[in-house]
Amino acid sequence: MIQYIRNLTSHCLTFLHITETNRTMLRKVLFSVLLATAWAFPARKDGSEINEEVEKAPPGLSWEEWHMQHEHQTQKYDPETFFVLHDIGQKGYFDKEDILSMYGLNRAEVVGSGDGMGKHDNSEQIDVELPDKVFRLIMQLLDVDDDSKIEKKEYLRFAKAGNKMPDLGVGVGHHSDFELEYELHHWNKYHRDVDPSVKIVHREDIEHDLLHHEHEVEHEGLAQQGASRVTIKTDDELEAMIKFERIPAKFRIGF
């Protein structure tokens, strides 16, 4: 793992045009953050281990380019466009909220794969310390005047020098929760205008619906446990809570 993190650190630094002295200092900081990130999702030993796989940028793409293509459906963009898209409220600077939203860390957990798809068993809790670590790293990288925010001129200076926002090993950076991500990446493309009644059901629709119900069941169970810790639901009771009648017949094999 240590060697992997060293390689990832070197990969991140290849996108930065800085002096060797600053590169050495940043390498130490980045290595420390990535090492902490690697342990941000510890595996549980109670039979419900958390999936530790993290999305990775396709070969040949920086994290920033991957993020823009996946989250904003944009192949070509300039620094001005990137800044406007991620400056929440058009303040003229990036603050902590902007940075955490950019990297998909403005939430307590990642449900499924984070984009409205995936299995609920693969959901991950975000380590409570990780957002602060990521924010501090980005501030050290771009916050020239040390005022805990990145002014537009600071970002543009960084970007126009050929630099990209670094890959911190936390995935593509989904901006929204899993419900809105499904809407953005699938519903709007295949159903909103051409099939609002969902006459054509895709695999993604089934996968998202199951993810939604499993998440709903889990949270209902947690709420009930909070109200009465002696209440324990059996597997049959949990299965009965899933609305299988909403699943088209051709997908019900085995249920």
Summary of the structure (lengths in Angstrom):
residues: 255
radius of gyration: 20.9
end to end distance: 40.6
largest distance: 63.5
contacts: 646
relative contact order: 0.12
helix: 52%
strand: 3%
